[in-house]
Structure formats: C-alpha cells, structure tokens
Amino acid sequence: MALKINVKPGEKIVINGAVITMGEGASYIVLQNQATFLREKDIMQQEDATTPVRRIYFSLMLMYLDQDNYQNYYNDYMDRMIELMRSTGLAQIRDTLMVMFRDVQERRFFQALKACKALMKFEEELLKENPAGPAGERVFTLADNKA
C-alpha cells in the first residue's frame, strides 16, 4: 500500500538513509513500498537530547534509521529506559515506556518513536513545573511528581 507524505518546499526528509531536500514546487511524495523515513521536524541532533525522554527518543531514532545495526544503539536505549522506569511513579510514563519497549522488541521502531514523541510533550509539561537546576541543566525528577 502506498504512503503519501505531504512535504513543504525546501523541507528535508530522510528515506532509507538518504537525505532528500524537496524542491520549490514539491508538495508530496508517494512511497510505493516499505521504507524507513523521517521528516526534518522529527530528526533530533544529539545535542538536543537534553532530558531523559529526549535521550530515549534519540536512541530510538538511531535504531529506526539504522535498522541493520540497531543493536549498536539498543544497550543505550535500554539503560535509559530502565533509568526512567526506576525514577518515576507516574503511571502514564510507565505505561508509555512499556508500549515503547514492546514496539522495539517487535522492531516497530516508528511506532515507538510516535509514542516517545507524545511522552516528550508530557515531559515538557513536567519540566515547566520544575525548571532548570543551579548549573542551568534541566532537572527532571519524576519521582517527586507522583500522581
């Protein structure tokens, strides 16, 4: 089944490892078969992985984009998942982490990324309530925010 992806002129998209920049008149592309793709807005740079959930997202993204070598990123992903699972008592976070874990075990990395993006929004709300620490780093203490 074909997948139609709407893109903006000049937008970048990664398809099967190739970075493609859309031309001025481009409005959509159609993927006719299974492909690994991410839109520019969903690509995270390592320096932007500044919170627990963002670090998980970054590891997931690498596993998704480089599926032949996903094992290279899996240990980091699992360490970060376990760390966050141990630090939170919030059921919403724990439940989402379990969904992501199952998706990764079934190699459904794109679905795990979507779940992680939703969790990043939730994390951002928590961070608004708990701003930067003394050195300017973002402090994320979910254990203190038990629901």
Backbone as JSON, one array per atom type, in Angstrom:
{
  "sequence": "MALKINVKPGEKIVINGAVITMGEGASYIVLQNQATFLREKDIMQQEDATTPVRRIYFSLMLMYLDQDNYQNYYNDYMDRMIELMRSTGLAQIRDTLMVMFRDVQERRFFQALKACKALMKFEEELLKENPAGPAGERVFTLADNKA",
  "N": [[0.84, -1.19, 0.0], [0.59, 2.18, -0.83], [2.15, 5.12, 0.54], [1.42, 8.39, 1.14], [3.17, 11.33, 1.6], [2.99, 14.51, 2.73], [4.92, 17.31, 2.0], [6.81, 20.27, 2.62], [7.97, 22.9, 0.46], [11.47, 22.86, 0.08], [11.83, 21.43, 2.4], [13.52, 18.92, 4.34], [13.9, 15.4, 4.17], [14.47, 12.13, 5.36], [14.99, 9.19, 3.69], [15.29, 5.83, 3.74], [17.93, 6.19, 4.64], [18.97, 8.13, 2.95], [19.36, 11.61, 2.6], [17.02, 13.86, 1.55], [16.25, 16.82, -0.08], [13.48, 18.72, -0.63], [12.26, 20.19, -3.64], [11.37, 23.49, -4.87], [8.74, 23.39, -5.86], [7.67, 21.1, -4.8], [5.16, 19.17, -3.24], [4.26, 16.8, -2.21], [5.31, 13.41, -1.62], [5.24, 10.03, -2.74], [5.48, 6.96, -1.28], [5.96, 3.87, -2.53], [6.52, 1.38, -1.56], [7.65, -0.5, 1.35], [9.53, 1.54, 3.5], [12.09, 3.25, 5.32], [11.64, 6.25, 6.87], [11.98, 9.67, 7.87], [10.76, 12.83, 8.73], [12.09, 16.14, 8.54], [11.37, 17.64, 10.83], [11.15, 15.68, 12.73], [13.62, 14.72, 13.22], [16.25, 14.48, 15.43], [19.05, 16.1, 16.78], [22.07, 15.06, 18.43], [22.93, 16.86, 20.42], [20.56, 17.97, 21.2], [19.32, 16.15, 22.76], [18.48, 16.39, 25.64], [17.06, 15.71, 27.91], [15.64, 13.06, 29.96], [13.59, 11.64, 28.44], [13.99, 12.67, 25.89], [16.57, 11.71, 25.39], [16.02, 8.99, 25.22], [14.38, 9.05, 22.95], [16.28, 9.88, 21.04], [18.0, 7.62, 20.94], [16.14, 5.7, 20.04], [15.53, 6.81, 17.55], [17.96, 6.51, 16.2], [18.1, 3.71, 16.14], [15.91, 3.21, 14.5], [16.58, 4.56, 12.07], [18.88, 3.23, 11.32], [18.48, 0.36, 10.98], [19.72, -2.05, 10.33], [21.88, -2.09, 11.98], [20.84, -1.81, 14.52], [21.32, -2.92, 17.0], [23.62, -1.75, 17.93], [22.75, 0.55, 19.16], [20.93, -0.25, 20.98], [21.62, -1.04, 23.65], [22.2, 1.42, 24.94], [19.69, 2.61, 24.67], [18.15, 0.8, 26.26], [19.38, 1.13, 28.8], [18.67, 3.78, 29.34], [15.88, 3.6, 29.31], [15.41, 1.88, 31.5], [16.5, 3.43, 33.57], [14.73, 5.65, 33.58], [12.31, 4.34, 34.08], [12.76, 3.41, 36.66], [12.93, 5.82, 38.02], [10.48, 7.05, 38.08], [7.15, 7.33, 39.3], [4.91, 7.77, 37.96], [2.1, 6.65, 36.37], [1.28, 7.1, 33.71], [3.66, 7.64, 32.36], [5.14, 5.29, 32.86], [3.47, 3.37, 31.65], [3.54, 4.19, 28.96], [6.26, 3.84, 28.43], [6.37, 1.06, 28.57], [4.79, 0.35, 26.36], [6.41, 1.38, 24.33], [8.67, -0.22, 24.73], [7.66, -2.77, 24.05], [7.07, -2.28, 21.35], [9.67, -1.86, 20.33], [10.8, -4.37, 20.82], [9.42, -5.83, 18.96], [10.44, -4.74, 16.74], [9.22, -2.48, 15.74], [9.93, 0.31, 15.22], [9.16, 2.87, 14.31], [6.58, 3.19, 15.38], [7.25, 3.16, 18.08], [8.74, 5.52, 18.18], [6.71, 7.41, 17.68], [5.13, 7.09, 20.0], [7.01, 7.9, 21.86], [7.38, 10.57, 21.14], [4.94, 11.66, 21.96], [5.26, 11.26, 24.68], [7.39, 12.98, 25.12], [6.14, 15.46, 24.93], [4.54, 15.38, 27.23], [6.57, 15.23, 29.15], [7.73, 17.73, 28.75], [5.75, 19.4, 29.79], [5.93, 18.67, 32.49], [8.5, 19.59, 32.98], [8.14, 22.31, 32.79], [6.98, 22.81, 35.2], [9.07, 22.24, 36.83], [11.73, 23.85, 36.66], [15.03, 24.72, 35.24], [18.05, 23.58, 36.83], [20.69, 24.5, 39.26], [23.07, 24.75, 37.7], [22.08, 25.35, 35.3], [21.2, 23.19, 33.91], [18.57, 21.04, 32.78], [16.35, 19.84, 35.06], [14.89, 16.82, 35.9], [12.77, 15.35, 37.77], [10.88, 12.98, 38.19], [10.07, 11.3, 40.2], [9.43, 12.95, 42.28], [7.05, 13.97, 41.47], [4.81, 12.33, 41.74], [1.76, 10.86, 40.75]],
  "CA": [[0.0, 0.0, 0.0], [1.38, 3.4, -0.97], [2.05, 6.1, 1.61], [1.6, 9.75, 0.64], [3.73, 12.21, 2.63], [2.98, 15.91, 2.34], [6.15, 17.99, 2.37], [6.88, 21.69, 2.26], [9.12, 23.22, -0.4], [12.73, 23.04, 0.8], [11.9, 20.56, 3.58], [14.38, 17.75, 4.22], [13.33, 14.14, 4.63], [15.4, 11.01, 5.24], [14.34, 7.98, 3.2], [16.26, 4.74, 3.65], [19.27, 6.7, 4.88], [19.33, 9.24, 2.05], [18.75, 12.9, 2.93], [16.43, 14.44, 0.35], [15.7, 18.16, 0.09], [12.41, 18.91, -1.6], [12.39, 21.37, -4.49], [10.45, 24.6, -4.63], [7.37, 23.07, -6.19], [7.25, 19.82, -4.23], [4.1, 19.24, -2.25], [4.14, 15.49, -1.58], [5.97, 12.27, -2.25], [4.5, 8.79, -2.52], [6.32, 5.78, -1.1], [5.2, 2.75, -3.09], [6.8, 0.15, -0.82], [8.15, -0.31, 2.72], [10.73, 2.38, 3.55], [12.38, 3.95, 6.56], [11.66, 7.68, 6.57], [11.71, 10.65, 8.92], [10.7, 14.21, 8.28], [13.07, 17.03, 9.19], [10.9, 18.05, 12.15], [11.24, 14.54, 13.64], [15.03, 14.34, 13.37], [16.86, 15.13, 16.59], [20.51, 16.1, 16.87], [22.5, 14.56, 19.73], [23.0, 17.94, 21.41], [19.2, 18.3, 21.63], [18.84, 15.07, 23.63], [18.86, 17.01, 26.92], [16.22, 15.24, 29.01], [15.54, 11.59, 29.9], [12.76, 11.15, 27.33], [14.66, 13.06, 24.65], [17.68, 10.77, 25.18], [15.4, 7.75, 24.74], [13.96, 9.32, 21.57], [17.46, 9.89, 20.19], [18.41, 6.23, 20.75], [15.12, 5.09, 19.18], [15.68, 7.35, 16.2], [19.13, 5.86, 15.6], [17.72, 2.33, 15.84], [14.99, 3.24, 13.36], [17.25, 4.97, 10.84], [19.96, 2.29, 11.01], [17.93, -0.9, 11.49], [20.68, -3.15, 10.17], [22.82, -2.02, 13.11], [20.11, -1.29, 15.68], [21.9, -3.46, 18.24], [24.63, -0.78, 18.38], [22.09, 1.6, 19.94], [19.95, -0.89, 21.86], [22.04, -1.02, 25.06], [21.99, 2.77, 25.42], [18.24, 2.75, 24.78], [17.66, 0.05, 27.43], [19.87, 1.8, 30.01], [17.86, 4.98, 29.56], [14.52, 3.16, 29.64], [15.43, 1.36, 32.88], [16.73, 4.57, 34.45], [13.5, 6.42, 33.69], [11.3, 3.49, 34.72], [13.07, 3.38, 38.1], [12.86, 7.14, 38.63], [9.14, 7.63, 38.05], [5.99, 6.61, 39.79], [3.77, 8.21, 37.16], [1.58, 5.54, 35.57], [1.25, 7.48, 32.29], [5.02, 7.48, 31.82], [5.5, 3.86, 32.91], [2.68, 2.66, 30.64], [4.07, 4.54, 27.64], [7.55, 3.17, 28.3], [6.12, -0.36, 28.28], [4.34, 0.29, 24.96], [7.61, 1.59, 23.52], [9.5, -1.42, 24.88], [7.07, -3.84, 23.21], [7.27, -1.91, 19.94], [11.07, -2.1, 19.97], [11.02, -5.82, 20.78], [8.82, -6.29, 17.7], [11.12, -3.96, 15.7], [8.3, -1.46, 15.22], [10.61, 1.5, 15.72], [8.4, 4.08, 14.0], [5.51, 3.29, 16.37], [7.9, 3.54, 19.33], [9.06, 6.94, 18.07], [5.46, 8.17, 17.84], [4.78, 7.06, 21.42], [8.01, 8.69, 22.57], [7.09, 11.99, 20.87], [3.85, 12.04, 22.87], [5.84, 11.31, 26.02], [8.2, 14.2, 25.18], [5.22, 16.57, 25.23], [4.19, 15.25, 28.64], [7.78, 15.59, 29.89], [7.88, 19.18, 28.65], [4.82, 19.99, 30.77], [6.52, 18.47, 33.81], [9.68, 20.46, 33.09], [7.66, 23.67, 33.04], [6.72, 22.88, 36.63], [10.34, 22.0, 37.51], [12.68, 24.47, 35.72], [16.46, 24.4, 35.24], [18.77, 23.49, 38.09], [21.66, 25.56, 39.53], [24.06, 24.9, 36.63], [21.36, 25.62, 34.07], [20.71, 21.97, 33.28], [17.15, 20.78, 33.02], [16.19, 18.83, 36.09], [13.68, 16.04, 35.64], [12.62, 14.46, 38.91], [9.52, 12.46, 38.15], [9.74, 10.66, 41.47], [8.85, 13.98, 43.12], [5.78, 14.38, 40.89], [3.95, 11.15, 41.66], [0.33, 11.16, 40.61]],
  "C": [[0.89, 1.25, 0.0], [1.12, 4.34, 0.21], [2.37, 7.47, 1.02], [2.05, 10.63, 1.79], [3.73, 13.63, 2.08], [4.26, 16.57, 2.86], [6.11, 19.44, 1.89], [8.06, 21.9, 1.31], [10.37, 23.48, 0.45], [12.89, 22.15, 2.02], [12.81, 19.37, 3.29], [13.64, 16.54, 4.78], [14.39, 13.06, 4.43], [14.59, 9.8, 4.8], [15.41, 6.93, 2.99], [17.7, 5.24, 3.74], [19.7, 7.85, 4.01], [18.61, 10.51, 2.49], [18.3, 13.54, 1.62], [15.89, 15.82, 0.7], [14.69, 18.38, -1.02], [12.64, 20.2, -2.37], [11.33, 22.4, -4.17], [9.0, 24.23, -4.89], [6.85, 21.8, -5.56], [6.15, 20.02, -3.2], [3.88, 17.9, -1.56], [5.02, 14.49, -2.33], [5.15, 11.04, -1.92], [5.51, 7.66, -2.41], [5.49, 4.57, -1.53], [5.45, 1.44, -2.36], [7.32, 0.51, 0.57], [9.45, 0.5, 2.68], [10.86, 2.97, 4.94], [12.46, 5.43, 6.22], [11.41, 8.49, 7.83], [11.71, 12.03, 8.29], [11.69, 15.03, 9.09], [12.65, 17.38, 10.61], [11.01, 16.92, 13.18], [12.67, 14.07, 13.87], [15.64, 15.17, 14.49], [18.38, 15.02, 16.48], [20.91, 15.67, 18.28], [22.51, 15.66, 20.78], [21.61, 18.38, 21.89], [18.6, 17.23, 22.53], [19.22, 15.43, 25.07], [18.04, 16.57, 28.11], [16.13, 13.72, 28.92], [14.74, 11.07, 28.71], [13.39, 11.51, 25.99], [15.84, 12.14, 24.35], [17.16, 9.42, 24.7], [15.0, 7.92, 23.27], [15.17, 9.26, 20.63], [17.96, 8.47, 19.91], [17.43, 5.49, 19.83], [15.28, 5.53, 17.73], [16.86, 6.68, 15.48], [18.82, 4.4, 15.25], [16.83, 2.27, 14.61], [15.71, 3.55, 12.05], [18.33, 3.99, 10.39], [19.58, 0.9, 11.51], [18.87, -2.08, 11.33], [21.65, -3.22, 11.34], [22.13, -1.56, 14.4], [20.7, -1.77, 16.99], [22.97, -2.52, 18.79], [24.04, 0.28, 19.29], [21.18, 1.04, 21.02], [20.36, -0.8, 23.33], [21.85, 0.36, 25.67], [20.5, 3.03, 25.63], [17.72, 2.05, 26.04], [18.14, 0.68, 28.73], [19.01, 3.01, 30.34], [16.41, 4.64, 29.92], [14.45, 2.69, 31.1], [15.61, 2.5, 33.87], [15.45, 5.38, 34.65], [12.41, 5.62, 34.39], [11.52, 3.46, 36.24], [12.83, 4.72, 38.78], [11.45, 7.71, 38.69], [8.11, 6.71, 38.68], [4.74, 6.97, 38.99], [3.33, 7.09, 36.21], [1.59, 5.87, 34.08], [2.63, 7.27, 31.65], [5.39, 6.0, 31.77], [4.75, 3.08, 31.83], [3.21, 2.94, 29.23], [5.43, 3.88, 27.41], [7.37, 1.69, 27.97], [5.63, -0.55, 26.84], [5.55, 0.43, 24.03], [8.51, 0.36, 23.56], [8.98, -2.55, 23.99], [7.26, -3.54, 21.72], [8.71, -2.2, 19.5], [11.35, -3.6, 19.88], [10.48, -6.43, 19.49], [9.4, -5.55, 16.5], [10.17, -2.99, 14.99], [8.79, -0.1, 15.73], [9.82, 2.78, 15.45], [7.27, 4.27, 15.01], [6.08, 3.7, 17.73], [8.27, 5.02, 19.32], [7.83, 7.81, 18.26], [5.05, 8.22, 19.31], [5.75, 7.93, 22.22], [7.79, 10.18, 22.34], [5.96, 12.49, 21.78], [4.37, 12.17, 24.29], [6.73, 12.55, 26.18], [7.33, 15.42, 25.49], [4.82, 16.56, 26.7], [5.38, 15.67, 29.51], [7.97, 17.1, 29.89], [6.96, 19.89, 29.64], [5.37, 19.84, 32.19], [7.72, 19.39, 34.02], [9.29, 21.91, 33.3], [7.4, 23.88, 34.53], [8.0, 22.75, 37.44], [11.46, 22.54, 36.62], [14.13, 24.05, 35.95], [17.06, 24.44, 36.63], [19.83, 24.58, 38.21], [22.68, 25.79, 38.42], [23.4, 25.16, 35.29], [20.84, 24.37, 33.39], [19.25, 21.76, 33.63], [17.05, 19.61, 33.98], [14.86, 18.12, 35.86], [13.54, 15.01, 36.75], [11.18, 13.98, 38.98], [9.11, 11.85, 39.47], [9.1, 11.66, 42.42], [7.47, 14.42, 42.65], [4.8, 13.22, 40.78], [2.49, 11.55, 41.62], [-0.48, 10.21, 41.45]]
}
